[in-house]
Amino acid sequence: MHTIIVRPNRSLHRTELGLLGLGLCAALTLGGVLTWLFGFWPILAFDGLALIGLVAAVWFANRAGGYLEEIRIDDDWVSVVKGVCTPQSTFRARRPWTRLIEDTQGPWKRYRLWIGSSGRFCEIGTCLGEDERRELFWRLRRYFNFMSTSAHGAGSPGNGTAGTPTEIQAGDIRT
């Protein structure tokens, strides 16, 4: 069995992001109080709007950093589990009937990657850039070709062995 975990690049953990948000909120509040003390009270409205925008940006950044795609490939099944912090959608198909599709159609000619079987398709690698999606396509293609031509229990084609998860983040690949 091979497991590929795809997630966005997240440079700050949840606590670090919270501390950054608290520090910026403290700086905004201090600036608002100082301008109020010097008689520039209309600035408080803009300071309040900036504070609301900052809290919303920190919340959205924290939520977006929790996105995860888990692609599992074993001898019989291919499954894709997607979600933010908890699994929200699941795709499962028989491995011999599963195919990978590269798509460059659409209004902006964006490179997209689909995995599907029997008329059902699931887009994968949505949080990755175009180059990382191409690399994910070639890695999955090697896994599918390798599993179709090798015996059960053999090692994987990449750096790891069978059963070790491979993690792909935006700009970073870890095995």
C-alpha positions as CSV (number, residue, x, y, z in Angstrom):
1,M,0.0,0.0,0.0
2,H,1.2,3.5,-0.8
3,T,-0.1,6.7,0.8
4,I,0.5,10.2,-0.6
5,I,-0.4,13.1,1.6
6,V,-1.0,16.4,-0.2
7,R,-1.2,19.6,1.9
8,P,-0.6,23.3,1.4
9,N,2.7,24.9,2.6
10,R,2.2,26.1,6.1
11,S,5.1,28.0,7.6
12,L,3.5,28.9,10.9
13,H,1.8,26.4,13.3
14,R,-1.5,27.2,14.9
15,T,0.0,28.7,18.1
16,E,2.6,30.7,16.2
17,L,-0.2,32.1,13.9
18,G,-2.2,33.0,17.0
19,L,0.7,34.8,18.6
20,L,1.4,36.7,15.4
21,G,-2.3,37.8,15.3
22,L,-2.3,38.8,19.0
23,G,0.9,40.9,18.5
24,L,-0.5,42.7,15.5
25,C,-3.8,43.3,17.3
26,A,-1.9,44.7,20.3
27,A,0.0,47.0,17.9
28,L,-3.2,48.2,16.2
29,T,-4.9,48.8,19.5
30,L,-1.9,50.7,20.9
31,G,-1.8,52.8,17.7
32,G,-5.5,53.5,18.0
33,V,-5.3,54.5,21.6
34,L,-2.4,56.9,20.9
35,T,-4.2,58.6,18.0
36,W,-7.3,58.9,20.2
37,L,-5.2,60.5,23.0
38,F,-3.8,63.1,20.6
39,G,-7.2,64.0,19.3
40,F,-7.4,62.1,16.1
41,W,-10.5,60.2,17.2
42,P,-11.8,59.5,13.6
43,I,-8.9,57.1,13.1
44,L,-10.5,54.7,15.6
45,A,-13.1,53.6,13.0
46,F,-10.4,52.7,10.5
47,D,-8.4,51.0,13.3
48,G,-11.5,48.9,14.2
49,L,-12.0,47.9,10.6
50,A,-8.3,46.9,10.3
51,L,-8.6,44.9,13.5
52,I,-11.6,43.0,12.1
53,G,-9.8,42.4,8.9
54,L,-6.7,41.1,10.7
55,V,-8.7,38.7,12.8
56,A,-10.5,37.4,9.7
57,A,-7.3,37.0,7.8
58,V,-5.7,35.0,10.7
59,W,-8.8,32.8,11.0
60,F,-8.9,32.1,7.2
61,A,-5.1,31.4,7.1
62,N,-5.4,28.9,10.0
63,R,-8.4,27.2,8.4
64,A,-6.7,27.0,4.9
65,G,-3.6,25.5,6.5
66,G,-5.6,22.5,7.8
67,Y,-6.5,21.3,4.2
68,L,-5.4,17.7,3.5
69,E,-5.7,15.2,0.7
70,E,-4.8,11.6,1.3
71,I,-4.3,9.4,-1.7
72,R,-4.1,5.6,-0.9
73,I,-3.1,3.1,-3.5
74,D,-3.1,-0.6,-2.7
75,D,-3.4,-3.7,-4.7
76,D,-7.2,-3.5,-5.1
77,W,-8.4,0.0,-4.4
78,V,-7.5,3.6,-4.8
79,S,-9.0,6.0,-2.4
80,V,-8.9,9.8,-2.0
81,V,-9.9,11.5,1.2
82,K,-10.1,15.3,1.2
83,G,-11.0,17.8,3.9
84,V,-10.2,20.7,6.1
85,C,-9.2,19.4,9.6
86,T,-11.7,16.5,9.2
87,P,-12.6,14.3,6.1
88,Q,-15.3,16.0,4.1
89,S,-15.3,14.0,0.8
90,T,-14.1,10.6,-0.1
91,F,-13.5,9.0,-3.5
92,R,-12.9,5.2,-3.9
93,A,-12.4,3.1,-7.0
94,R,-11.0,-0.2,-8.1
95,R,-7.3,0.2,-8.9
96,P,-7.3,-1.7,-12.3
97,W,-10.1,0.6,-13.6
98,T,-8.7,3.9,-12.2
99,R,-7.1,6.4,-14.5
100,L,-5.2,9.7,-14.2
101,I,-6.3,12.6,-16.4
102,E,-4.3,15.8,-17.0
103,D,-6.5,18.7,-18.0
104,T,-5.4,22.0,-19.4
105,Q,-8.9,23.1,-20.6
106,G,-10.9,25.9,-19.1
107,P,-11.0,29.6,-19.2
108,W,-7.5,30.2,-17.9
109,K,-5.8,27.0,-19.4
110,R,-4.9,26.0,-15.8
111,Y,-3.2,22.6,-15.3
112,R,-5.5,20.3,-13.4
113,L,-5.2,16.7,-12.3
114,W,-8.1,14.2,-12.0
115,I,-8.3,10.7,-10.8
116,G,-11.4,8.7,-11.7
117,S,-13.1,5.5,-12.7
118,S,-16.5,4.5,-14.1
119,G,-17.5,8.1,-15.0
120,R,-16.8,9.4,-11.5
121,F,-13.8,11.8,-11.1
122,C,-12.1,13.6,-8.3
123,E,-9.7,16.5,-8.7
124,I,-6.5,16.1,-6.7
125,G,-3.6,18.4,-5.9
126,T,-5.8,21.6,-5.8
127,C,-3.6,23.2,-3.2
128,L,-0.4,22.7,-5.2
129,G,1.2,24.8,-7.9
130,E,1.4,23.8,-11.5
131,D,4.9,22.2,-11.2
132,E,4.0,20.3,-8.1
133,R,0.8,19.0,-9.8
134,R,2.9,17.7,-12.7
135,E,5.3,16.0,-10.3
136,L,2.3,14.5,-8.4
137,F,1.0,13.2,-11.8
138,W,4.3,11.5,-12.6
139,R,4.6,10.1,-9.2
140,L,1.1,8.6,-9.3
141,R,1.7,7.3,-12.8
142,R,4.9,5.5,-11.6
143,Y,2.9,4.0,-8.7
144,F,0.2,2.7,-11.0
145,N,2.7,1.3,-13.5
146,F,4.9,-0.1,-10.8
147,M,2.0,-1.9,-9.1
148,S,0.6,-3.3,-12.3
149,T,4.0,-4.8,-13.3
150,S,5.3,-5.9,-9.9
151,A,4.6,-8.6,-7.4
152,H,2.7,-8.0,-4.1
153,G,4.9,-6.7,-1.2
154,A,7.6,-5.1,-3.4
155,G,9.0,-1.7,-2.6
156,S,7.8,1.5,-4.1
157,P,9.4,3.3,-7.1
158,G,10.4,6.4,-5.2
159,N,12.6,6.8,-2.2
160,G,10.5,4.9,0.3
161,T,9.2,1.4,0.5
162,A,5.7,-0.1,0.4
163,G,3.6,1.2,3.2
164,T,5.6,4.4,4.0
165,P,3.6,7.6,3.4
166,T,4.9,10.2,1.0
167,E,4.0,13.8,1.9
168,I,3.8,16.5,-0.8
169,Q,3.5,20.1,0.4
170,A,3.6,23.1,-1.8
171,G,7.2,23.3,-2.9
172,D,8.3,20.4,-0.6
173,I,8.4,16.7,-1.1
174,R,9.1,14.4,1.9
175,T,9.2,10.6,2.0
